[in-house]
Amino acid sequence: MRRSIRTLVIAAMLGGLSAHAGAQPATIQEAPVMADNMTIRLQTYPGAIINLMQWVMVEKEICTRHEMKCELLNIPSAPLGIQALVAGDLDIVVSSADGVVKAAIGGAPIQFVGGLLPAPPFALSMRSDVEGVDRAGDYPGNIKSVEGMKIGVTARGAGPENQMRLLLADAGLNPDNGVIYVAVGSPSAQYAALAAKQIDGVMGFEPLPTICEDSTLCYNLVDLRKGQGSEVGRGGSAVTYVASTRFTEKNPKLLDAFRQASAEAIEWSSKPENFPEVMAIAKKYFKLGDLPDAEAVTERLVRNQVNGYHWVLPRDGIEAYYTFLAKEKADVPAFDTMIYSKAY
């Protein structure tokens, strides 16, 4: 690849990133790619801080510097996003790897194009007033105490449900009916469903796990962010960028411009001197409403996100999850076909 004075920070090691989130990576040089003023449509999740890097790409004009127009589209779950990808109505989806692997094994023409959060973003958060939950117990025994309860997920078949199913299996419960799955949408809707007592708990992602650390409404029974939960699910819970194979084949220049813009946004955001500006960007798009200590919670959320981002795919972990899913299936696509050839 042609060298230039522009540097992108790329991890020296492709494997094991989930164990080293936030570590300083090595650097290589890569020629900047311009997208000739093409538009790329990016998924965002309503009320989710996970969108932070897309916001940074827009607000810091990183997209513009790559002659690329970044259009942000709110879609509340990864399965809906993947449907839009396949239909040609969306270009980039943000999804945990498990949902992508399951969809690709099922025949969806999609590929991983980059990493975002190598460590799991999920936690099983329970309502504080629900009786009978073994709060003091160890995993996986404590999962047995939620049997039969209503557990919220973004959508049926999405990453949060996949992770919940693994927790149930570890506890010796039936993943199909060990709990009652309730599709409640993105984090803002998850919190509202807890507050309205429509569900007993939720397998959610930020900001909900951080909110539940200090809230009287909820607490985190199993926190995947802290290494708790299913061992096999860890690789599958990495958050990734995904595109359709049609898009990767027809728009390589636009995709490469996006990959570089994503890496640059993460690199810029990781510098301590830029944190006040990152915080200002987050507050422009993200509100916690009238929650107690909303400002302090938002700052903690943003710091956690910035420290957790990484654009290199944790391939070893994802492949381990692929192997777990594929071992009992016939005629599954090869793992390498699920990854864009230039993915970091």
Secondary structure, DSSP 8 states (H G I E B T S, - for coil): ----S-EEE--S-SS-GGGGTT----EEE------TTEEEEEEE-TT-GGGHHHHHHHHTTHHHHTTEEEEEEE-S-HHHHHHHHHHTS-SBEEEEHHHHHHHHHTT--EEEEEEEE-S--EEEEEETT-TT--TTS-TTGGGGGGTT-EEEESSTTSHHHHHHHHHHHHTT--TTTSSEEEE--SHHHHHHHHHTTS-SEEEEETTHHHHHHH-SSEEEEEEGGGT-S-TTHHHHT-EEEEEEHHHHHH-HHHHHHHHHHHHHHHHHHTSGGGHHHHHHHHHHH---TT-TTHHHHHHHHHHHHHHH---S--HHHHHHHHHHHHTT-SS---GGGGB-TT--
